[in-house]
Amino acid sequence: TGTYNNIVMNEAIEALYASVNIDINPSLNIIAGARYEYSHTEMDSAQKAITIIERKLGKLFPNISISQKLGDNASLQLSYSKRISRPTYNDLASFMTYNDPVSVITGNPLLKPTITNIIKLGYNYKGYSISILASRDDYHSVRYQLTTSPAGGLIYVSPVELQYQNNLSLKVTLPFNEDIGLNMNNNVTRGPGKVHV
């Protein structure tokens, strides 16, 4: 059994980009850029009687990458970037689908876009590479979480918002020969922080 709402969602995104590539010397290169993004998201009932979401967001997303050659076969890279990911329509829409008499699947219109800051340090030698990546997600969304209704008689299965999530990743690539390659990936995630429902 399911229930539905007739909801219309409009999202407008405008962006400006700029980047520059600078060779400091033959072995040192810097790429720097930025993107300014403005978005307006609105979710209304089909008859425009109720505005469920109206959100405006203007934000700058810088990025910089520094590459240093260490001889003919090795290089070192350091980079920083800031990114955004938005919840989907299904994550936001307040539809309801009943699993059983006491639980429903629904969206969460309170979800905010996730802002991610990423720092990466990498070293390459011939075909071998190792990199460490640290990132922080602010307003990280997690799907299919269980919460109870205020009266306690119904369970909602819906995405929820974490205040933050910190991630730490290690990636090692070891190509043994041209035909067989071994990729080793080790990841450690620290989080989730405080949950916002």
Secondary structure as GFF3:
##gff-version 3
##sequence-region A 1 197
A	DSSP	beta_strand	2	3	.	.	.	ID=ss1
A	DSSP	beta_strand	7	25	.	.	.	ID=ss2
A	DSSP	beta_strand	28	45	.	.	.	ID=ss3
A	DSSP	beta_strand	51	69	.	.	.	ID=ss4
A	DSSP	beta_strand	74	85	.	.	.	ID=ss5
A	DSSP	alpha_helix	89	92	.	.	.	ID=ss6
A	DSSP	beta_strand	96	100	.	.	.	ID=ss7
A	DSSP	beta_strand	103	106	.	.	.	ID=ss8
A	DSSP	beta_strand	114	125	.	.	.	ID=ss9
A	DSSP	beta_strand	128	148	.	.	.	ID=ss10
A	DSSP	beta_strand	155	175	.	.	.	ID=ss11
A	DSSP	beta_strand	181	190	.	.	.	ID=ss12
A	DSSP	beta_strand	195	196	.	.	.	ID=ss13
###
